[in-house]
Amino acid sequence: MPADAADSAAPAPVTMRRGRRPGPNDTRGAILDAARSRFAADGYAAATIRRIALDAGVDAALVMRFYGSKDDLFAAAMSVPTDALQRLANAFDGPTEQLGERVTRAYLTLWEGSPSEYEPLLAMFRSAVNHEQAAAQLREFLQARFVEGIVPRLGDVPDAALRVSAASSLLLGVVVGRRIVKVQPVVEEDLETLVKLIAPAVQIVLAGP
Amino acid sequence: MPADAADSAAPAPVTMRRGRRPGPNDTRGAILDAARSRFAADGYAAATIRRIALDAGVDAALVMRFYGSKDDLFAAAMSVPTDALQRLANAFDGPTEQLGERVTRAYLTLWEGSPSEYEPLLAMFRSAVNHEQAAAQLREFLQARFVEGIVPRLGDVPDAALRVSAASSLLLGVVVGRRIVKVQPVVEEDLETLVKLIAPAVQIVLAGP
């Protein structure tokens, strides 16, 4: 048995799935399928590019060439809208005085926009609430996003990681109140009224008084 | 009653469950069973004391004598800890300057305390996230609690209902971050550190700058 198949449970002959040679889209699809299964089975932290590549029957370098990083592969496998997350992260850049307003508006706007952007997030959240395995995946993904993508943008604010995760929790609560439990009058107010009310709270948590 | 009849599929007549006349506890139990079914079937708003009494085979006046109001009957049927909710409502009383701190501490303390207090709330929340029917129940129950129990305590603050529901959403987000998704470092900070960080945000939403 070849060494690289040693811990593969059932090495599927990927090349025999169809009556023609697999093109790039088939390979991408096979990688995403393998990633979804592997993240679900092992969790975000324990899953490795190497193992996902093995499951998909491709080289790890190809997975990296297609998806860049484990983080981005996870986002692609879960259909997480990476553009939207990038806009959210970008809101942390800029003058500290309007930090709360930029972040609040970016966050709430994401949930008012295209269903193709917020529905995968909503689906991940619904799963996380009822399944610890899904919660662990979401947690580890957010962790990676926060630690690498957002916390450094706050510069030398003390307790930046705590502030970012607390502010994110507050904003998640507003989305839950508005989109899931649908509490009045939070659910019926327009976006700008909410931003005006919530932004100072997010500002004080992110930047202090 | 013979042991093998205990888990018989045939529906046993309620009055024959025991070898004595049904006492007050049986009646209370029958009312709670009827309330749970009726709230689930019709939702909180549409369910009536009269109909629940009919389902339970008792007089509506008896339901009111046992449970006082539809709100309290719902709380009892769902095992919602009414004492804990009362402590939360009471935190809205007192000097405006410490409003955010009192409410934040009361809210977060509830989720650090006895599982018998927060588990029914967690169960309701988990159901609400995945079932619109349960979300409607929770929403209508919170609405009744807020409108009748908390908003008047804010006195003549403009937009009191919006402020209370927005602040509650923020605090719910902290609980979700801490107890469900378990985002670091929100999950590992002690209660007082979180209160110190979050209370000014709740203050500014409840009372303005």
Interface residues (C-beta under 8 A of the other chain):
Chain A: F125 R126 A128 V129 N130 A135 L138 R139 L142 Q143 F146 D159 A161 L162 R163 S165 A166 S168 S169 L170 L171 L172 G173 V174 V176 G177 R178 I180 V181 K182 V183 Q184 P185 V186 E189 T193 L194 L197 I198 P200 A201 V202 I204 V205 P209
Chain B: F125 R126 A128 V129 N130 A135 L138 R139 L142 Q143 F146 D159 A161 L162 R163 S165 A166 S168 S169 L170 L171 L172 G173 V174 V176 G177 R178 I180 V181 K182 V183 Q184 P185 V186 E189 T193 L194 L197 I198 P200 A201 V202 I204 V205 P209
